[in-house]
Amino acid sequence: MHIKTNKIVSLLVSLFFIISCGSSKKDLQLENAFKKYLSTRNIQYEKNDTIYSKYYSDFLNDETKNLIMKNPNLKANKVYVYQGGSKVITFCVYADNGELYVAETNKNGSAFLTEPENGKIEIKRRLELIFLGAFKLENKTIKNTRYEKTPRKEWYDCNVGIVKQDTITIVEDYRTNKYGSYKKKWLTKTLKTNYNLIYQPALKATKFKNEFGFDSYFIEGSFNFERDLKEEKMLELINSRKY
C-alpha cells in the first residue's frame, strides 16, 4: 500500500512538472513574440506593468489577426452565405479580429433581396451585419462561441465547423458554461449537424462603425441562389429539439 502511494505521488509530481514546463515554454514564446512586436515599432522592451498595459492588448490583437490571415482555409473579411433554411438566408463574415458578424433576411418578399433570376440574387439595399460572437481557428477547424437569449431563458452555444476550399461545414453544436468558452458544458448533449456556409465572391463586405461606436459590417453585391432540401429538413429538426 505504501509503495503504491509513493508511485501515485511520483506520477502526480511528474505530471505537474510536464504541465509546468509546457506552460513556461508557451509563456516564453509569447514573451519573445511580444519583444519582437515592440522592436518592429522601435519601442524598448521593459518587463513592467506600464509596457504591458500600454501595448500588450494591441500585440494580442495583432497576433490574432496574423494567425487568421495566414490561414489558407478561411476567407477572412469575406462573405459566406447559408441558404439551407426554408424561410431565411444567413450571411456571415468571419473578421480578421476573431469576431463573427451575421445578418438574416427573409427568402421571399425580402426588403433587401431581389427574387432569384438566372440563378442569382441581388442585394437591393445595404444589408448590415451584427456582432454574434467570437471564433477560434485551428488549421481546418473553426469554433464559434455565442450568447443566446429568448424571453424565457438564456444560454451559451458553440458551433464546430470544418473549413475547406469555399465551404464551412458546421458539424457540431453544443452548450458551454459561459460566453467566450469553447469547452463543452458538463453532461450537455452534442448535436451532430451538417450544414454549409458557402463563400460568395460577388458579395463585398465593408467595415464601419455602427451607431453605438462598435465595429460592424455591411454587405453589397449578388450571390448564387441555391437550395438544399436535406439541409432544410435538418434545420427543422434542430429548431424542434428540446434540452
N, C-alpha and C positions, 0 to 999 in steps of 0.2 A: 504494500500500500504506500509506503514511504517512497519507494523507488518510482512508482507510477506518478505520485505527486510531483517529485522532482523533475520528471520528464515533462509534465504538463507546464510547470513553471518555466523550464528551459525553452519549451516551444513558444510560450507567450512572449518571453523576452526576445527571442529571435525574431518573432513576427513584428514586435514593436520596433526593433532595430531596422528591419527591412522597410517598414512603413515610414519611419522617421527619415531614413536615408533617401527614400524616394521623394518625400516631401521636400527635404532640404535641397535635393538636386533640382527639383522643379522651381523652387523659390530662387535658387541661384541663377537658373536660366532666365527667369523673369527679371531678376535684378540686372543681369548683364544686358538684356534687351532694353531695359529702361535707360541704362547708361548710354547705350548706342543711340537711343532716341534723343536724349539730351545733347549728345555730341553732335549729331547732324543739325541741331538747331543752335549750336555754339553756346550751350548752357553748361556751366560747370557742375558736375555731379557732386553732391554732398549728401551724406546719409543723415538727413534731419527732417523734421516734420514740415518745415516750410517748403522745401523742394517737393516733397511728396504731395502735400495738399495743393500745391500750385500746378503741378504738371502731370501727376500720376493718372488722373482721370482721363486727360486727353491722350496719354500714352496708351491706356487700355482701349479707348475708342479706336485709336489708330491700329492697334493690334487686331481688333475685331474686324475692322474694315479690310485690312490686308489679308486676313485669313479667308474672308468671304470672297473678295475679288480674285484671289489666286485660285480658288476652287474651280476646276474646269467643268463641273457638272451643273452648277446653279447659274441661272441668268439673273444676276442681282440687278435691282432697279428696273427690271423689265416686267411685263405684264403676263401673268398666267390666268387662264380662264377655265372655270368648271361649268359645264352645261348639262350634267347628268340629271339634275333635279327636274321635276316636271313643271315647276312654276317659276323658278328664278334662275338667273345666271349670276355666277360669282366671279369677281375679278380680284386677283391677289398680286401684291407687289412685295417681294422679299428684298428689303432695303439693305444697303451695304453697312448699316449700323447695327444689324441684328434684330431689326423690328419688322413685324408683319403688318401690312395695311390691306384692308379689304373693303369692297363695296358689293352690294347685291341690288339687282333690279329685276322687275318682272320680265318674263319672256314675252308675254302677249300684252299689247296695249301699253307698253312702257313709254314714259315721257322722255326717256334717254336713248332708246334704241329704235332703229327702223325695223320693219319686217324683213325677214330673210329674202334676199334677191340674188340669184345666181350663186348661191352657197355662201353669201357674205352678209354680215350685219354691220351697219354703220352706227357710230355713236353720234346722236343728233346734237347733243349739248354736253358741255363739260361735266364729267362724272367724277365726283370727289370720293376718295377712299378715306377710311378712318383707321386709326390705330387699333389693332386687335390684340397683339401680344408680342412676345419675343420668340426668337428661334435660335437653335443651335445646329451647326453644320459640321459633320464629321465624314469626310470623303463623300460617299453617296447617300448617307443617311441624314435626314433633316428632322428635327423635332420642334414642334410649335407648342408653346405654353400660353394659356389664356385664361381670363376670368369670365365666368358666365353668370348671368343673373336673370331670374324670372320674378314675377310678383310674389311667388311663394317660397323661392329658395335661391341659393347662390352656391357656386362650386368652382373648382379649378380643373381644367382639362388639359390633356396633352395629346397631340396627334403625332404619329411617327410616319414618315414618308421616305420613299426611295427616289432619288433624283437620277435621271438618265436621259441623255440627249435633250429633247424638248418637252419632257414629261416629268411631273412629280406625281407618283402614285402613293396615296395615303393608305397605309396597310393596317394601322392600329389606332385605337382611340381608348384612352383610359383617364381616370381621375387622379389628381395629385393632392397633396396636403395643403399646398399654399401656392400663391402666384409666383411665377418665376422658377418653379421647380419642374424638373423633367423626371423626377422619381415617382414611380407608381405608388398610389396610396395603398396602405395595408389592406389586404383582403378585397380590394375593389376588382371588378371584372375588367378584362381586356377585350374590347370589341374588335374583331377582325373585320377590316374593311378593304375595299378595292375600288377606289375612285380616283380619277385622273384630272390633274390640273395641266392644261396644255399651254405652252408658250405661244404667244401670238405676236410675231414681229411687227405687224402692221399697226399695233397699238403703241402709243407713246405715253410714257409716264413722266410727269413733271413735278418736281418737288416744290413745295411752297409752305409758307406759314399760315395756319388757319386763323380764325377769328380770336382764338384763345392764345395765340402765340406759339403753338406747338407745330412741329413738322408734320406735314401730310403730303398727299399726292393727288393730282387729278390726271385723268387719262382721256385721250382723244384718239380718233382713228377708226379702223374697222377690224373685224376678225372673222375667221371662218366659222360658219354655222355647223354645229354637229349635234347629234342626239344619240344617246346610248340607252336603250330600253332596260338593259341589265342593270345599269347604274341607277336608273330611276327606281326600279324595284328595291334595290339595296338601300337607297336613301330613305324610302318609305319605311323599311324595316328598322333603320337606325332611329328615325323620328318617333317610332312607336314603342321603343324599348322602355323598360321600367327598371329603376335602380332599387 
